[in-house]
Amino acid sequence: MADFMVLSEYDFHLFDLDGTLVDADWSYTRSVFDRVGDRLGRRFSDREAYVLWHGLGGARADTLRDLGIDPDRFWPAFHAVEDPAARAASTFLHDDAARLLDRLAESTAPAGLVTHCQRFLADPVLDRLDLHDRFDAIVCCTDDTGWKPDPDPLRLAMREMGVSAATDRGYYAGDGESDVGAAWNAGLDAVHVERVGHADRGRCVLGDRRVDSFDELW
């Protein structure tokens, strides 16, 4: 694992969105799981909602199955109750992420976004936080693009940015194990930003660089 990174040495930059650059207020998360619970006929505890929202248990499909919930029932219910306007209003940009994006704006190296957040939710968030123009490519994962840790969504973003892991040096930064896996599978350096703490996560996530804040990258 590298002890440091020099951002200027990279030809391009890729990021996850939720939990990495932005987060939602807990009150919104709690309300979503209350409404999902009503649809599924079971209540989610605060801990269950927190773990699923942040992906603390690893792959969310596995976490859901461990809770006795069919992922094929959960996700349609989850997306049906999400309110794009309410989510955007409750979402904030992390201060360290804002400083990093300001720093990258001074560079000619392209930056991209690859997120599991669906387009109907991501666009209002990006609009409200004035982030659309910060990225040269925005990929919202679908069954067609594949889901992290599959590298295909990252490769799609790289094609849109006009770069390649074969000829250009890049990294992908995210807050989850699937982000690290996607980076490595795509031939990129992996940056893990720990937003919740190792104790709360219950494990350490490896990466080429592990930070608690993007301020540690320079």
C-alpha positions as CSV (number, residue, x, y, z in Angstrom):
1,M,0.0,0.0,0.0
2,A,1.4,3.4,-1.0
3,D,2.3,5.8,1.8
4,F,1.3,8.8,-0.3
5,M,-0.2,10.0,-3.5
6,V,0.8,13.0,-5.7
7,L,-2.4,14.0,-7.6
8,S,-0.4,15.8,-10.3
9,E,1.2,12.4,-11.2
10,Y,-2.2,11.1,-12.3
11,D,-3.6,11.5,-15.8
12,F,-7.2,11.2,-14.7
13,H,-9.4,11.0,-11.6
14,L,-12.5,8.8,-10.9
15,F,-14.8,9.0,-7.9
16,D,-17.8,7.3,-6.3
17,L,-20.6,9.6,-5.3
18,D,-22.6,8.6,-2.2
19,G,-20.5,8.2,0.9
20,T,-17.5,9.5,-0.9
21,L,-18.1,13.0,-2.2
22,V,-21.6,13.5,-0.7
23,D,-23.8,12.1,2.1
24,A,-27.4,12.5,3.0
25,D,-28.7,13.6,6.4
26,W,-29.7,10.7,8.7
27,S,-33.3,12.0,8.9
28,Y,-33.7,11.3,5.2
29,T,-32.2,7.8,5.4
30,R,-34.4,6.9,8.3
31,S,-37.5,8.1,6.5
32,V,-36.6,6.0,3.4
33,F,-36.2,2.8,5.4
34,D,-39.5,3.5,7.2
35,R,-41.3,3.7,3.9
36,V,-39.5,0.6,2.5
37,G,-40.4,-1.3,5.7
38,D,-44.0,-0.4,5.2
39,R,-43.9,-1.9,1.7
40,L,-42.1,-5.1,2.8
41,G,-44.0,-5.6,6.0
42,R,-41.0,-5.4,8.4
43,R,-39.3,-2.7,10.4
44,F,-35.7,-1.8,9.8
45,S,-33.7,-1.0,13.0
46,D,-31.5,2.1,13.0
47,R,-28.5,-0.2,12.7
48,E,-29.9,-2.2,9.8
49,A,-30.8,1.0,7.9
50,Y,-27.3,2.5,8.6
51,V,-25.5,-0.6,7.5
52,L,-27.5,-1.0,4.3
53,W,-27.3,2.7,3.4
54,H,-23.5,2.8,3.8
55,G,-22.8,-0.8,2.6
56,L,-21.0,-1.6,5.8
57,G,-21.6,-5.3,5.5
58,G,-20.0,-5.6,2.1
59,A,-22.2,-6.4,-0.8
60,R,-25.7,-5.2,0.0
61,A,-27.3,-8.2,-1.6
62,D,-25.5,-10.5,0.8
63,T,-26.5,-8.2,3.8
64,L,-30.1,-8.3,2.7
65,R,-30.1,-12.1,2.4
66,D,-28.6,-12.3,5.9
67,L,-31.5,-10.2,7.1
68,G,-33.9,-12.6,5.4
69,I,-34.9,-10.1,2.7
70,D,-35.0,-10.9,-1.0
71,P,-32.9,-8.3,-2.8
72,D,-35.3,-8.6,-5.8
73,R,-38.1,-7.3,-3.5
74,F,-36.0,-4.8,-1.6
75,W,-34.6,-2.7,-4.5
76,P,-37.8,-2.0,-6.4
77,A,-39.4,-1.0,-3.0
78,F,-36.4,1.2,-2.2
79,H,-36.3,3.0,-5.5
80,A,-40.1,3.4,-5.5
81,V,-40.1,5.4,-2.2
82,E,-37.1,7.6,-2.8
83,D,-38.0,11.2,-3.5
84,P,-35.4,12.8,-5.8
85,A,-36.2,16.4,-4.6
86,A,-36.1,15.4,-0.9
87,R,-32.9,13.5,-1.3
88,A,-31.2,16.3,-3.1
89,A,-32.4,18.8,-0.4
90,S,-30.9,16.6,2.3
91,T,-27.6,15.8,0.6
92,F,-24.4,17.7,1.3
93,L,-20.9,17.9,-0.2
94,H,-18.2,16.9,2.2
95,D,-15.8,19.9,2.9
96,D,-12.7,17.9,2.0
97,A,-14.3,16.7,-1.2
98,A,-15.1,20.3,-2.1
99,R,-11.5,21.2,-1.6
100,L,-10.3,18.3,-3.7
101,L,-12.6,19.1,-6.6
102,D,-11.5,22.8,-6.4
103,R,-7.9,21.6,-6.6
104,L,-8.6,19.3,-9.6
105,A,-10.4,22.1,-11.4
106,E,-7.1,23.8,-11.7
107,S,-5.7,20.8,-13.6
108,T,-6.2,19.7,-17.2
109,A,-6.6,16.1,-16.2
110,P,-10.2,14.8,-16.7
111,A,-12.3,13.7,-13.8
112,G,-15.2,11.3,-13.8
113,L,-18.0,9.9,-11.6
114,V,-19.1,6.3,-11.4
115,T,-21.9,5.6,-9.0
116,H,-24.5,3.0,-8.0
117,C,-26.9,5.9,-7.4
118,Q,-29.6,5.8,-10.1
119,R,-29.8,8.7,-12.6
120,F,-33.1,9.9,-11.4
121,L,-31.6,10.4,-8.0
122,A,-28.1,11.5,-9.0
123,D,-29.0,14.3,-11.4
124,P,-31.0,16.3,-8.8
125,V,-28.2,16.0,-6.3
126,L,-25.5,17.0,-8.8
127,D,-27.7,20.0,-10.0
128,R,-28.4,21.2,-6.4
129,L,-24.7,21.0,-5.4
130,D,-23.6,22.5,-8.8
131,L,-21.4,19.5,-9.5
132,H,-22.4,18.5,-13.1
133,D,-19.7,20.6,-14.7
134,R,-17.0,19.2,-12.4
135,F,-17.0,15.9,-14.3
136,D,-16.1,14.9,-17.8
137,A,-18.0,11.7,-17.5
138,I,-20.9,10.5,-15.2
139,V,-21.8,6.9,-15.2
140,C,-24.8,5.7,-13.1
141,C,-24.6,1.9,-12.9
142,T,-27.4,-0.3,-14.4
143,D,-27.8,-3.9,-15.3
144,D,-26.5,-3.0,-18.7
145,T,-23.3,-1.3,-17.5
146,G,-22.7,-3.8,-14.7
147,W,-22.3,-3.1,-11.0
148,K,-19.1,-2.5,-9.0
149,P,-16.8,-4.4,-8.4
150,D,-17.3,-5.2,-12.1
151,P,-14.8,-2.9,-13.9
152,D,-17.1,-2.2,-16.9
153,P,-18.7,0.9,-15.4
154,L,-15.3,2.4,-14.8
155,R,-14.1,1.5,-18.3
156,L,-17.2,3.1,-19.7
157,A,-16.4,6.3,-17.9
158,M,-12.8,6.1,-19.1
159,R,-13.9,5.8,-22.7
160,E,-16.1,8.9,-22.3
161,M,-13.1,10.7,-20.8
162,G,-10.8,9.6,-23.6
163,V,-8.3,7.8,-21.3
164,S,-7.3,4.2,-20.9
165,A,-5.8,2.2,-18.0
166,A,-3.3,0.7,-20.5
167,T,-1.7,4.1,-21.4
168,D,-2.8,6.5,-18.7
169,R,-2.4,6.5,-14.9
170,G,-5.6,6.9,-12.9
171,Y,-7.3,6.1,-9.6
172,Y,-10.8,5.5,-8.4
173,A,-11.8,6.8,-5.0
174,G,-14.7,5.4,-3.0
175,D,-15.9,4.5,0.4
176,G,-16.7,0.8,0.0
177,E,-15.1,-2.5,-0.7
178,S,-16.8,-2.8,-4.1
179,D,-15.1,0.5,-5.0
180,V,-11.7,-0.8,-4.3
181,G,-12.5,-4.0,-6.2
182,A,-13.7,-2.1,-9.2
183,A,-10.6,0.0,-9.2
184,W,-8.3,-2.9,-9.1
185,N,-10.3,-4.9,-11.6
186,A,-10.1,-1.9,-14.0
187,G,-6.3,-1.6,-13.6
188,L,-6.5,1.6,-11.5
189,D,-5.1,2.6,-8.1
190,A,-7.7,2.3,-5.4
191,V,-8.3,5.0,-2.8
192,H,-10.5,4.1,0.1
193,V,-12.0,7.1,2.1
194,E,-13.3,5.9,5.5
195,R,-16.3,8.1,6.3
196,V,-17.8,6.0,9.2
197,G,-14.7,4.7,11.0
198,H,-13.2,1.2,11.2
199,A,-14.9,0.4,14.5
200,D,-18.4,1.2,13.1
201,R,-17.6,-0.6,9.8
202,G,-16.3,-3.7,11.8
203,R,-13.5,-4.2,9.4
204,C,-10.7,-2.4,7.5
205,V,-11.0,-1.9,3.8
206,L,-7.7,-2.3,2.0
207,G,-6.6,0.0,-0.9
208,D,-3.5,1.5,-2.5
209,R,-4.3,4.5,-0.3
210,R,-6.5,4.6,2.8
211,V,-7.6,8.0,4.1
212,D,-10.1,9.5,6.5
213,S,-10.2,12.7,4.5
214,F,-9.2,13.7,0.9
215,D,-7.1,16.4,2.5
216,E,-4.6,13.6,3.1
217,L,-3.9,13.2,-0.6
218,W,-1.7,16.3,-0.8
